[in-house]
Amino acid sequence: MRRPLPLLLATLAALSAGPARGAGITLAYTVEAAGMTVMRIDAALDEDQAGYRLETLTSTRGVARLLASADLRSLAEGGWRDGRAAPRRYRTEGSWRGEARLTAIDFEAGPLPALRVLQPALEPERAPVPPERLRGTTDMLSALVGLARQAARTGRCDATLAVFDGRRRTEFAVRTTGVQRIAAGPWSGEALRCDYLSRVTDGQRRDAGDEAGEPRPGTVWFARPLPGAPLLPVRVEAPTRWFGTAVATLENAAAAAAAPPEPASRR
């Protein structure tokens, strides 16, 4: 299954040492498509004026697990530069379709991000991302954190982002649509709607054909699910390969100490 924007999230907390933080927020998202639950995302976010640390635990569910089993833990850590998220490190590990996965990217190594670990290695049939195309890229979690911070500061989410995940470079063109009242799981209220187009620009499989670089639309709604909480995605819609549009909905948000969330038991 093509992973929904995020996220989707989303996403977030801390596995490695970094600046001291206060209490964070834990989040739980359910992803549905074609009338079925296809994914669960447990997340924890810690953010202050010095920076952010963000972790997600993602696992497929139901029929989606039969087609593409996945259990992945992703972590992003960074600071702020000129009001934008400045990633330091990104790491994701776990299994994808029964195969062990590990990716580690160092964004502070120099003018270009350094890919420290990529397991399994880049497939021979996949074109590598040219080094010059890595300049200015970020990771997906940091992109979401930065976009939410921008929206909280300005009330708008217009941005152009380039994301590198270790194998592909993807561009996101985001625009502000406006404030809407929505219901997202048990949460309801006004949320800022941000529509986007994503397009893989580099790192496609050589046999992927012309569709590989086609723009794919999606939408993120940002709101504050708790008093005093940062602006967060409360609903995300993104295309998938087999199930049409996937919808990630915030099911739970709670203030908590900055500790990694435990994955929910299998359904």
SULDAGI-V96753 format. One record per residue. N is the residue number from 1. RES is the residue in three letters. SS is DSSP state (~ for helix, > for strand, _ for the rest). Layout:
((N RES SS) (N RES SS))
This chain:
((1 MET _) (2 ARG _) (3 ARG _) (4 PRO _) (5 LEU _) (6 PRO _) (7 LEU _) (8 LEU _) (9 LEU _) (10 ALA _) (11 THR _) (12 LEU _) (13 ALA _) (14 ALA _) (15 LEU _) (16 SER _) (17 ALA _) (18 GLY _) (19 PRO _) (20 ALA _) (21 ARG _) (22 GLY _) (23 ALA _) (24 GLY >) (25 ILE >) (26 THR >) (27 LEU >) (28 ALA >) (29 TYR >) (30 THR >) (31 VAL >) (32 GLU >) (33 ALA >) (34 ALA _) (35 GLY _) (36 MET >) (37 THR >) (38 VAL >) (39 MET >) (40 ARG >) (41 ILE >) (42 ASP >) (43 ALA >) (44 ALA >) (45 LEU >) (46 ASP >) (47 GLU >) (48 ASP _) (49 GLN _) (50 ALA _) (51 GLY _) (52 TYR >) (53 ARG >) (54 LEU >) (55 GLU >) (56 THR >) (57 LEU >) (58 THR >) (59 SER >) (60 THR >) (61 ARG _) (62 GLY ~) (63 VAL ~) (64 ALA ~) (65 ARG ~) (66 LEU ~) (67 LEU ~) (68 ALA _) (69 SER _) (70 ALA >) (71 ASP >) (72 LEU >) (73 ARG >) (74 SER >) (75 LEU >) (76 ALA >) (77 GLU >) (78 GLY >) (79 GLY >) (80 TRP >) (81 ARG >) (82 ASP _) (83 GLY _) (84 ARG >) (85 ALA >) (86 ALA >) (87 PRO >) (88 ARG >) (89 ARG >) (90 TYR >) (91 ARG >) (92 THR >) (93 GLU >) (94 GLY >) (95 SER >) (96 TRP >) (97 ARG _) (98 GLY _) (99 GLU >) (100 ALA >) (101 ARG >) (102 LEU >) (103 THR >) (104 ALA >) (105 ILE >) (106 ASP >) (107 PHE _) (108 GLU _) (109 ALA _) (110 GLY _) (111 PRO _) (112 LEU _) (113 PRO _) (114 ALA >) (115 LEU >) (116 ARG >) (117 VAL >) (118 LEU >) (119 GLN >) (120 PRO _) (121 ALA _) (122 LEU _) (123 GLU _) (124 PRO _) (125 GLU _) (126 ARG >) (127 ALA _) (128 PRO _) (129 VAL _) (130 PRO _) (131 PRO ~) (132 GLU ~) (133 ARG ~) (134 LEU _) (135 ARG _) (136 GLY _) (137 THR _) (138 THR >) (139 ASP _) (140 MET ~) (141 LEU ~) (142 SER ~) (143 ALA ~) (144 LEU ~) (145 VAL ~) (146 GLY ~) (147 LEU ~) (148 ALA ~) (149 ARG ~) (150 GLN ~) (151 ALA ~) (152 ALA ~) (153 ARG ~) (154 THR ~) (155 GLY _) (156 ARG _) (157 CYS _) (158 ASP _) (159 ALA >) (160 THR >) (161 LEU >) (162 ALA >) (163 VAL >) (164 PHE >) (165 ASP _) (166 GLY _) (167 ARG _) (168 ARG _) (169 ARG >) (170 THR >) (171 GLU >) (172 PHE >) (173 ALA >) (174 VAL >) (175 ARG >) (176 THR >) (177 THR >) (178 GLY >) (179 VAL >) (180 GLN >) (181 ARG >) (182 ILE >) (183 ALA >) (184 ALA >) (185 GLY _) (186 PRO _) (187 TRP >) (188 SER >) (189 GLY >) (190 GLU >) (191 ALA >) (192 LEU >) (193 ARG >) (194 CYS >) (195 ASP >) (196 TYR >) (197 LEU >) (198 SER >) (199 ARG >) (200 VAL >) (201 THR >) (202 ASP >) (203 GLY _) (204 GLN _) (205 ARG >) (206 ARG _) (207 ASP _) (208 ALA _) (209 GLY _) (210 ASP ~) (211 GLU ~) (212 ALA ~) (213 GLY ~) (214 GLU _) (215 PRO _) (216 ARG >) (217 PRO >) (218 GLY >) (219 THR >) (220 VAL >) (221 TRP >) (222 PHE >) (223 ALA >) (224 ARG _) (225 PRO _) (226 LEU _) (227 PRO _) (228 GLY _) (229 ALA _) (230 PRO _) (231 LEU _) (232 LEU >) (233 PRO >) (234 VAL >) (235 ARG >) (236 VAL >) (237 GLU >) (238 ALA >) (239 PRO >) (240 THR _) (241 ARG _) (242 TRP _) (243 PHE _) (244 GLY _) (245 THR >) (246 ALA >) (247 VAL >) (248 ALA >) (249 THR >) (250 LEU >) (251 GLU >) (252 ASN >) (253 ALA >) (254 ALA >) (255 ALA >) (256 ALA >) (257 ALA _) (258 ALA _) (259 ALA _) (260 PRO _) (261 PRO _) (262 GLU _) (263 PRO _) (264 ALA _) (265 SER _) (266 ARG _) (267 ARG _))
